[in-house]
Amino acid sequence: MNISLPDLFPETTPPADPLMGRAVSLAHVCWRCGTNIALINPGRGPHTAELRCRNCDAHVQWLGRADYQEIAKFFAEIGSLFGAPAEILYRVKPREQTGEQTMGNFEQRDFSGILFRNDRKDKDTDRDYRGEAKIDGREYRVSGWVKDGKRGKFMTFAFKPKDEAKASGAAAPFNDEVGF
């Protein structure tokens, strides 16, 4: 007797989704082959999507609805401004009460950086993106602005050394000597 059971964890993402099959660069490496590139695949059950290693097809990570929507929103915005990227750099931000986006325990590689959308803009002149970069072993804070030009939209960046940012915020040492 053959009993057919229903699929308890059906695919939750439609097959026509533009993110399906896109490459994602992860903060960590695949447990099986050691690469950090994964492909977005349809999720199952409560998971909106699944990340599978591009080289060995091992399961790397599940994506919940909030993370998946954030990736889709970012991908759509970058795609509308600059065309579809070949690869998405994906980092999970901690869900902290402060809402602050940080890189957590991610180790920044030399000559690379990461940007987050700046959701806390008070003025139109505030940066659109903020993040961090490491160039020649020195760490920088990165600010990015989306601008309109004659040939369409483009981005400008500003880099400020992290150690300089700390030094500029420090108060001058107190000198209590009387000079007479």
N, C-alpha and C positions, 0 to 999 in steps of 0.2 A: 504494500500500500504506500503510495507516494503522497505526502502531505506538503502542500506549498504554503510556506509561512510568508507573511507580508514583510517587506523591508522596513525594519524599525528605524533605520537611519538613512532616509533618502537624501539625495543631493539637494542642497539648499540654495544653490546659485544657478541662475539660468545659463544654459550653454552659450548664449549669444553675448555674455558679459565681456566687455573689452579688456578687462584685467586678466581673464583666464589665459594661461600660458605665458604671461609676462615674466621676465626675469627680475629677481629681487636680490639685492646684495644684503646679506645679514651681518649683524654684529658678532655672531658666533659662527662656528664652522660645523659642518655635518659630522655627526658622530661616527659615521661609517667611513667616509672617504676623505674628510678634512677640507673640503671646499666650502666657500661661503656664498655660493650662488644657488638660489632655489627658484622654482617655478610655482606660480599661483595656480592651484587646482580647485575644483569645486569642493565644498565642505560637506560634512555629513552631520546629521543630528543638530545639536545646538551651535555647531561651528559654521560660520559663513563660508570660510575658505580654508584650504590646507596648503602649506608650503612643503614641496617635495624637492629633494636635492636634484639639481640639473644633471649631475654626473651619474649617480647611482640609484636615483629614484627612491631614496629612503625618505620616510616621513621626518620632517624637521620641526614643524610647528603648526599649531592650529591658529586660525585667526577668528576672533570674535567679530560681531557686527560693527562695534564702534571702531576697532582698528581697520577693518576692511573699508568702511565708509570713509575714514580719514585718508586712506591710501587712494581710494577712488576719487575723492574730492581733489587731493593734491595732484594726482595724475591728470585729471581733467583740466585743472587750472594751468599746469605747466604745458600740457598738450595744446591748449588754446592759445597760449602766448608764444610758444617756441616750437611747436610740433611735438609729436609723440616721442618720448625718450626711448632709447633701446633697452635701458635697464633702470629699475627703480631702486634707490638706496633706501632701505627700510630699517628703522630703528624703533623699537617699542618704547614709548615714554612711560615713566612710572605714573600710576594713578594716585597722585598725592592730593591731599586736601588743599594745598596751596594752588594747585593747577599749574605749577611751574614745570616747564618742559626741560629736562636735563638729559645728559647722556649716560647717567648712572655709572655702571661699572664698565662701560665701553672703552676700550683702549684705542685712542686715535692713532692711525698710521701716519707716517711721515708723508708729506705732500698730498694730504687729503683733508676734507672738511665735511661738515654736515650743517644743513640749514633747516630751521623750523619756521613755519609761518608765525608772524608776530600778531597774535590775536588781541594784544593789549595796546592798541594804537590810540593815543589821546588826540593827536593832530595829524593832518594829512602829510606833514613832512616827516613823521616818525617812520622808521625803517619798516619795510614790509616783511622782511625775513631776518632772523638772527640765528647765530650759531657759533661754531668753533672750528678752527683749522689748525693743522700742525705743519709748519714749513721749515725745513732744515733743522728739525729738532726743537724749534721754538713754537710755543702755543700762542694762538691769536684768537681774539673775539672777532666775529665776522658779522657785518651788517649788510643787508641787500635791499635795494629799492627797485621796483618795477617802474619803468618810465616809457613815455610815448615819444617816438622819433619819427623822422621823415619816412623811414622804411618799415615802420611798425613798432611793436613793443620790444624793449630790451631791458636788461638788468645791469645795475651798477653795484659795485661792492666796495666796502671799506674794511680794512684790516687794522686792528689795534692790538699790540702785544699785550698778553694777559698780565705780565709783570709790570708793565707801564700803567695799565688800568688800575692795578692795586696801589701803585706808588702815587698816582695822581689823587686818589681818594684819601690818602693818609694825611693827617694833620701835621703841621710843622712841629718839630720838637720844641718843647718849652725851655726857654733860657731865662733863668732867674738871676743872672749875674747883673750887677749894676756897674756900668762902665764910667766911673769917674775917679 
